[in-house]
Amino acid sequence: MTRFTIIIPFHSDADTIADTLTSIRTQSFPNWEAICVGDRPSKACLSVVLDHIAQDPRIRVAGSPLDGPSAARNYGAELAKGDILAFCDADDLWHKYKLAQLNEAFQPASTDAVFGQIRFFADQPGDSQTCSTVPDAPLTIQDLLAENPVCTMSNLSIRREVFNAIGGLDARTVHNEDLELLIRLAGEGFTIKGVDRFQVWYRTNAGGLSSNLNAMRAGRAYAVKTAASYGVFPSRSSEAVYLRYLARRALRLGHQSQALSYTRNGLGLHARSFLLPLRRGLPTAAGATLAPILPQVIKRTLFS
């Protein structure tokens, strides 16, 4: 029986997907299949995928019948043979022990979904020292409405039967689709467990979907409506933390006026939550104030 099905939506990622597939093919845990799901892919990107398929029979390709990355992931799940679905975007990289760590984390039958620690990079792994924080306790909806510690679909794995039970991803969502899915998971009583071990290199790309901050806010607003259906609403504290997250994104992207606006609004809503922990809050507030005189390389290093 196949343990993991890795689902990789791809579009025009010819410059990055080779490294992504190499990081998957070199996993220490061998019992996996990978389905690369084309979302109107470019010929160049498809050529790279086919080259890797020729080298590793565990990889196959499929064409999504619908547009969008969420629909592509859902289609991959329909084709999956593995017990556990592990998602990866076509520009991110996995640590070689990720699947081995996941296999261990999913041993308790009560664990429905797992995420780990991610580290950010712009051009080469290691060019930023920023990494994510993994909470000790399973995620709640209120946790997710503050700062989503999963961060990216590349950091989420879920039992196939659970993914199917909640209806998969909402195909209408492009931004914050992982947040909306996680809220439904938590709302339906499924356990989302963090593993405090490094698993994913997350590429920060000024041209990527997550760089469109207005669209990200709209996507979160959609997820907030899902949370409301479970009777959970954002607190002033969680809103302040989310605005800090946006301020850090804006600083990395060089959107100085946006960063300052998010910071002022976050401090006005709930200053303590915006500033704590100090290692995140103080540099963000200072960076937003000093952004016009900070070199871009420093902003990318501090706030990616």
SEKOLPA-341373 format. One record per residue (C-alpha): x, y, z. Coordinates in steps of 0.001 Angstrom, whole numbers, plus 524288, in hexadecimal, padded with zeros to 5 digits. Example, Ala and Ser with C-alpha at 12.3 -4.5 7.8 and 13.67 -1.06 7.14 Angstrom:
BEGIN
{u 8300C	v 7EE6C	w 81E78}
{u 83566	v 7FBDC	w 81BE4}
//
This chain:
BEGIN
{u 80000	v 80000	w 80000}
{u 80514	v 80D78	w 7FC6E}
{u 80783	v 8159E	w 80899}
{u 80825	v 82355	w 802C0}
{u 802AE	v 829D1	w 7F6A9}
{u 809B6	v 83697	w 7F3EA}
{u 80163	v 84028	w 7EC27}
{u 80871	v 84ACC	w 7E486}
{u 80064	v 8548B	w 7DC9B}
{u 8085F	v 85B21	w 7D200}
{u 8061B	v 865ED	w 7C828}
{u 811D6	v 86DB2	w 7C346}
{u 81C18	v 86957	w 7CD0E}
{u 8269C	v 86480	w 7C3B7}
{u 83152	v 86BD4	w 7CAF9}
{u 82E5D	v 865A2	w 7D82F}
{u 8271A	v 858BA	w 7D6D3}
{u 83368	v 850D5	w 7D3AB}
{u 83916	v 85425	w 7E106}
{u 82BF2	v 8514B	w 7E75D}
{u 82B24	v 843C8	w 7E137}
{u 8394E	v 840ED	w 7E47D}
{u 836A0	v 843FF	w 7F2D8}
{u 82B65	v 83A41	w 7F271}
{u 832C3	v 82FAF	w 7EB2C}
{u 83DAB	v 83024	w 7F546}
{u 834AC	v 82DD5	w 800EF}
{u 83A1C	v 823FC	w 80A97}
{u 82CA8	v 81D9E	w 80BD9}
{u 82A36	v 81663	w 7FF02}
{u 81BE2	v 8125B	w 7FF9A}
{u 8156E	v 81D4E	w 7F7F8}
{u 80F7E	v 82110	w 7EAF8}
{u 80F3E	v 82ECA	w 7E55D}
{u 80499	v 83442	w 7DC97}
{u 80831	v 840A1	w 7D538}
{u 7FB46	v 84701	w 7D18C}
{u 7FC12	v 85090	w 7C64F}
{u 7F3F5	v 85CF0	w 7C7AC}
{u 7F4F6	v 861D0	w 7B990}
{u 803AB	v 85F3F	w 7BA20}
{u 80DC6	v 86535	w 7B144}
{u 814B6	v 85C26	w 7A7B6}
{u 821B0	v 85EF2	w 7AE57}
{u 81C93	v 85B2B	w 7BBAB}
{u 81608	v 84ED4	w 7B6A3}
{u 822CB	v 84AF5	w 7B010}
{u 829FE	v 84BC6	w 7BD13}
{u 81F9F	v 8436B	w 7C3AA}
{u 8202E	v 83913	w 7B8EC}
{u 82EF1	v 8388F	w 7BA32}
{u 82DCF	v 83534	w 7C8A2}
{u 8232C	v 82B33	w 7C5E4}
{u 82C8E	v 8245B	w 7BC9D}
{u 83652	v 8236B	w 7C7C3}
{u 82D1E	v 81F60	w 7D2BD}
{u 82100	v 816CB	w 7D09C}
{u 81B17	v 81B7E	w 7DD76}
{u 817CE	v 82863	w 7D6C8}
{u 80C58	v 829F5	w 7CD77}
{u 8057B	v 83553	w 7C6F1}
{u 7F741	v 8390A	w 7C54F}
{u 7F005	v 8448C	w 7BFA1}
{u 7E62A	v 84B6B	w 7C851}
{u 7D8A4	v 84C5C	w 7C218}
{u 7D64B	v 85959	w 7C916}
{u 7DE52	v 865C6	w 7CA9A}
{u 7E57B	v 869CB	w 7D6E8}
{u 7EEE5	v 863A3	w 7E09E}
{u 7E447	v 85F72	w 7EA2F}
{u 7DCF3	v 85816	w 7DF8E}
{u 7E9BF	v 851EE	w 7DB2C}
{u 7EC9A	v 84D25	w 7E8EB}
{u 7DEEB	v 847A5	w 7EA40}
{u 7E083	v 8404A	w 7DD78}
{u 7ED67	v 83AD5	w 7E220}
{u 7E69A	v 83605	w 7EE65}
{u 7DC8A	v 82F05	w 7E5F4}
{u 7E780	v 827A7	w 7DF21}
{u 7EF3C	v 824DE	w 7EB87}
{u 7F256	v 81728	w 7F048}
{u 7F969	v 81B01	w 7FCC0}
{u 7F401	v 81AC4	w 80A80}
{u 7F900	v 8288C	w 80CD2}
{u 7F8C6	v 83444	w 803B5}
{u 804C0	v 83D0E	w 8044F}
{u 80414	v 849A8	w 7FC91}
{u 80F85	v 850DD	w 7F681}
{u 80FC8	v 85CFF	w 7EE05}
{u 8183B	v 85CF5	w 7E1E5}
{u 821C1	v 8671B	w 7E71F}
{u 8242A	v 861E7	w 7F4E3}
{u 82DE9	v 857D6	w 7F9E6}
{u 82CD6	v 84CDD	w 803C1}
{u 836E7	v 848B1	w 80DB6}
{u 83B1D	v 83ACD	w 80AA4}
{u 83599	v 83588	w 8177C}
{u 82837	v 83BEC	w 8163B}
{u 820BC	v 82FAE	w 81272}
{u 827D5	v 8277F	w 81CAE}
{u 823EB	v 8315A	w 82712}
{u 815F4	v 83199	w 82209}
{u 81523	v 822D5	w 82224}
{u 818A0	v 82307	w 83085}
{u 80F5A	v 82E4B	w 83398}
{u 803D0	v 82736	w 82D66}
{u 805CA	v 81AD2	w 83562}
{u 7FB55	v 81EB0	w 83F63}
{u 7EE26	v 81C1D	w 8390A}
{u 7E905	v 8288E	w 83F76}
{u 7F1D3	v 83124	w 83700}
{u 7EA6B	v 83609	w 82B23}
{u 7F383	v 84072	w 82586}
{u 801B3	v 84440	w 827D0}
{u 80A6B	v 84FED	w 8252D}
{u 81878	v 8530B	w 828BA}
{u 82201	v 85E54	w 82929}
{u 824F6	v 865DB	w 81CD0}
{u 8308E	v 86E48	w 8195D}
{u 82F97	v 87938	w 80F8D}
{u 838A2	v 87BFC	w 80427}
{u 838EE	v 88535	w 7F896}
{u 84318	v 88002	w 7EF16}
{u 84AA9	v 8754B	w 7F604}
{u 84734	v 86D55	w 80238}
{u 84DCD	v 87395	w 80DD0}
{u 84DCE	v 88194	w 808BF}
{u 84440	v 88521	w 813A3}
{u 844A6	v 8811B	w 821E0}
{u 835FD	v 882B2	w 823B5}
{u 82E45	v 876A0	w 827A6}
{u 82077	v 873CA	w 82C0F}
{u 81BC3	v 870E3	w 839DA}
{u 814ED	v 863FB	w 83CB5}
{u 80B11	v 86458	w 847F6}
{u 80B0C	v 85955	w 851EE}
{u 7FC5A	v 856E2	w 851ED}
{u 7F390	v 852E1	w 8467F}
{u 7EE91	v 85E7F	w 83ECC}
{u 7E1A5	v 8651B	w 841E1}
{u 7D9CD	v 86E2C	w 83925}
{u 7DD87	v 879D7	w 8418C}
{u 7EBF6	v 8763E	w 83FE8}
{u 7EA29	v 87610	w 8313D}
{u 7E381	v 88352	w 83109}
{u 7EFBA	v 88979	w 836CE}
{u 7FBD6	v 884AF	w 82F9F}
{u 7FA7B	v 877EA	w 82836}
{u 80656	v 86FD2	w 82CA1}
{u 804CF	v 86656	w 8213B}
{u 80819	v 871C6	w 81820}
{u 8070F	v 86A64	w 80B3E}
{u 800CC	v 85E79	w 8050B}
{u 80E93	v 8591A	w 8035E}
{u 80EAA	v 85754	w 81219}
{u 801C2	v 84FF8	w 8136C}
{u 7FF48	v 8415A	w 81353}
{u 7F20D	v 83B43	w 81605}
{u 7EC01	v 82DCA	w 81638}
{u 7E547	v 82B7B	w 80932}
{u 7D8B1	v 8270B	w 80FA8}
{u 7D841	v 83389	w 817C2}
{u 7DADE	v 83C35	w 80BF0}
{u 7CFA5	v 8358F	w 804D2}
{u 7C6BA	v 83654	w 810B6}
{u 7C75A	v 84533	w 81118}
{u 7C60A	v 846B3	w 8026C}
{u 7D412	v 84A4C	w 7FF46}
{u 7D852	v 85819	w 7FC24}
{u 7CE8B	v 86284	w 7F858}
{u 7D181	v 863BE	w 7E9D6}
{u 7CD04	v 871FF	w 7EA15}
{u 7D893	v 875CF	w 7F2A9}
{u 7E5FB	v 8794D	w 7ED4D}
{u 7EB74	v 8814F	w 7F895}
{u 7EB26	v 87BD0	w 80677}
{u 7E527	v 86F2E	w 80180}
{u 7ECFD	v 867C9	w 80BB5}
{u 7E768	v 87062	w 8168B}
{u 7D969	v 86DDE	w 8124C}
{u 7DBF4	v 85F34	w 811C1}
{u 7E276	v 85F36	w 81F21}
{u 7D718	v 86691	w 82529}
{u 7CDBC	v 85C31	w 82032}
{u 7D693	v 85174	w 8255B}
{u 7D70D	v 85775	w 832E3}
{u 7C896	v 85AD3	w 8327E}
{u 7C4DD	v 84CCC	w 82F7D}
{u 7CCEC	v 847ED	w 83AED}
{u 7D8A1	v 8426D	w 833AF}
{u 7E614	v 84338	w 839ED}
{u 7F06E	v 84BC8	w 83372}
{u 7FD75	v 84897	w 839BD}
{u 80A25	v 85031	w 838D4}
{u 8176D	v 8499B	w 8384C}
{u 82219	v 852E5	w 83CC9}
{u 82C0E	v 84E2C	w 832EA}
{u 830A6	v 85494	w 8266E}
{u 82987	v 84F10	w 81A94}
{u 82796	v 85933	w 80FCA}
{u 82F28	v 863E5	w 808EC}
{u 824E6	v 86E14	w 80506}
{u 82890	v 876C2	w 7F99C}
{u 82516	v 88514	w 7FB97}
{u 82286	v 88A82	w 7EE29}
{u 81EA9	v 8987E	w 7EB2F}
{u 816F7	v 89372	w 7DF89}
{u 81043	v 88855	w 7E6AD}
{u 8020A	v 8876A	w 7EAB2}
{u 80533	v 88A40	w 7F8E2}
{u 80B66	v 8974A	w 7F531}
{u 7FE12	v 89D0E	w 7F1AC}
{u 7FAAD	v 8A230	w 7FF1A}
{u 7ED5A	v 8A79A	w 7FB75}
{u 7E96B	v 89A8A	w 7F5A1}
{u 7EE99	v 893B2	w 801B0}
{u 7E603	v 89C33	w 80A53}
{u 7DA53	v 89914	w 801C6}
{u 7DD88	v 88A99	w 802DD}
{u 7DE64	v 88B9F	w 81183}
{u 7D14A	v 892A8	w 811F3}
{u 7CB86	v 886EC	w 80AFC}
{u 7D1C6	v 87DE2	w 81503}
{u 7CC74	v 88667	w 82009}
{u 7BEC0	v 883DD	w 81AC8}
{u 7C188	v 87548	w 81BBB}
{u 7C5EE	v 87727	w 829D3}
{u 7B95C	v 87E8E	w 82CA8}
{u 7B18B	v 872CF	w 8282C}
{u 7B790	v 86BB0	w 833DE}
{u 7B456	v 876F0	w 83D00}
{u 7C25E	v 87BE7	w 83DC9}
{u 7C5D1	v 889FC	w 83AB4}
{u 7D2EA	v 8911B	w 83A6E}
{u 7D672	v 897EA	w 84722}
{u 7DD40	v 8A51D	w 8478B}
{u 7E963	v 89D9E	w 84B91}
{u 7E909	v 89443	w 84006}
{u 7E682	v 89F7F	w 83697}
{u 7F265	v 8A6B1	w 83BE2}
{u 7FAF2	v 89AB3	w 839FA}
{u 7F5FE	v 8990C	w 82C1C}
{u 7F8F6	v 8A754	w 82916}
{u 806C7	v 8A52C	w 82E3D}
{u 8080E	v 899C4	w 824D0}
{u 803CB	v 8A27C	w 8198B}
{u 80D0A	v 8AD3D	w 81DE6}
{u 81877	v 8A3C5	w 81D80}
{u 8147B	v 89F48	w 80FE8}
{u 81363	v 8AD5B	w 80B57}
{u 820E1	v 8B099	w 810B1}
{u 8270C	v 8A534	w 80985}
{u 8206F	v 8A93C	w 7FCD9}
{u 8244D	v 8B77A	w 7FE50}
{u 81652	v 8BC58	w 8001F}
{u 81A01	v 8C687	w 80A3B}
{u 80D31	v 8CE00	w 80B2C}
{u 80571	v 8C170	w 80CAC}
{u 80EAE	v 8BC93	w 81744}
{u 80D05	v 8C90F	w 81EFA}
{u 7FE38	v 8C8BC	w 81D67}
{u 7FD55	v 8BA95	w 8220D}
{u 8062B	v 8BDB2	w 82D8C}
{u 7FE60	v 8C998	w 831E7}
{u 7F190	v 8C22F	w 830C2}
{u 7F6FC	v 8B653	w 837F5}
{u 7FC60	v 8BE6A	w 84323}
{u 7EF82	v 8C5A9	w 84404}
{u 7E7AD	v 8B91F	w 844C5}
{u 7EFCF	v 8B1FC	w 84EF4}
{u 7FD92	v 8B6FD	w 85121}
{u 801AF	v 8AC07	w 85A4C}
{u 7FE0F	v 8A156	w 850A0}
{u 8049E	v 8A891	w 84569}
{u 8114A	v 8AA4A	w 84D05}
{u 81241	v 89CEF	w 85387}
{u 81A7F	v 89538	w 85255}
{u 8241E	v 8A07D	w 85209}
{u 82D2E	v 899A4	w 84878}
{u 82268	v 89AF9	w 83E3F}
{u 81AB4	v 8A6D2	w 8428A}
{u 82572	v 8B0A3	w 84540}
{u 82D1D	v 8AE82	w 8388F}
{u 8206C	v 8AF6A	w 830F2}
{u 81C3A	v 8BC30	w 8374A}
{u 829E5	v 8C1DD	w 8361F}
{u 82B59	v 8BD0D	w 82834}
{u 81E90	v 8C324	w 823F0}
{u 822CD	v 8D025	w 829C4}
{u 83099	v 8CF97	w 82459}
{u 82D4A	v 8C8E6	w 8176D}
{u 830D5	v 8D499	w 80ED1}
{u 83EF9	v 8D42A	w 81373}
{u 840D5	v 8C565	w 814D6}
{u 847C1	v 8BE69	w 80990}
{u 83EED	v 8B497	w 802A9}
{u 8484F	v 8A960	w 805A8}
{u 84688	v 8ABD7	w 8144A}
{u 837B7	v 8AC30	w 81302}
{u 837AE	v 89F5F	w 80B96}
{u 8406C	v 8990E	w 815B5}
{u 838CC	v 89DE5	w 82189}
{u 82AF4	v 89CA6	w 81CB8}
{u 82A37	v 89176	w 812E8}
//
